[in-house]
């Protein structure tokens, strides 16, 4: 793992909500801390209702984490484009976040219960 990135169990139960729906709840979430950025909670894909998410064509690249794939949330109120991201083939240093999803603040609410 790089010196700038720390990954640890998030501890407790975490929930993610969007458009009035609970998208997922997990006791196995991870917290990723990178430099001076706020911590990001990553949810195991198995704890997320993937029926609410559609893969997007958007990608981005991080030299430390690898290539991120994005997902849009599909809700009755409409699509929330690129609301979540995942490193499906992360760099070895952050391999723990493979098959995990994180959500953008403002598009989804992530909170500890």
C-alpha positions, -999 to +999 in steps of 0.1 A: +000+000+000+013+035-007+022+058+022-006+082+011-034+057+012-046+038+042-075+012+041-091-002+072-124-017+082-150+011+086-164-005+118-201-007+127-230-007+103-230+016+073-259+025+050-261+042+016-293+059+005-304+078-027-337+091-040-355+079-009-343+043-012-318+023+008-293+010-018-273-010+007-263-017+043-230-033+054-210-043+084-181-051+061-175-016+047-139-003+043-127+032+049-101+046+025-080+075+036-060+093+010-037+122+018-057+152+030-090+141+013-120+132+035-123+095+042-143+075+017-164+045+027-164+016+002-193-009+003-189-046-007-207-051-040-227-080-024-242-056+001-255-032-025-288-036-044-271-036-078-305-035-096-305+003-088-271+008-106-263+008-142-227+008-155-217+040-171-192+045-199-173+069-177-138+060-164-110+078-147-075+069-138-056+073-105-019+065-105-022+050-070-055+031-073-059+023-110-088+028-134-122+036-119-155+025-135-186+045-128-222+036-121-254+057-124-282+053-099-316+045-115-345+059-095-381+067-101-372+104-100-346+098-128-310+089-134-282+101-111-253+099-136-220+086-123-231+085-087-208+056-077-174+043-087-155+011-083-119-001-090-126-034-106-089-041-112-072-020-086-034-017-083-019-043-060-013-016-033-051-012-028-063-047-038-087-047-008-111-023-026-117-047-055-154-055-058-163-025-036-183+006-045-181+042-032-206+069-037-203+106-044-216+129-017-246+149-029-258+120-051-260+094-023-260+097+015-235+074+033-239+072+071-230+050+100-260+036+119 
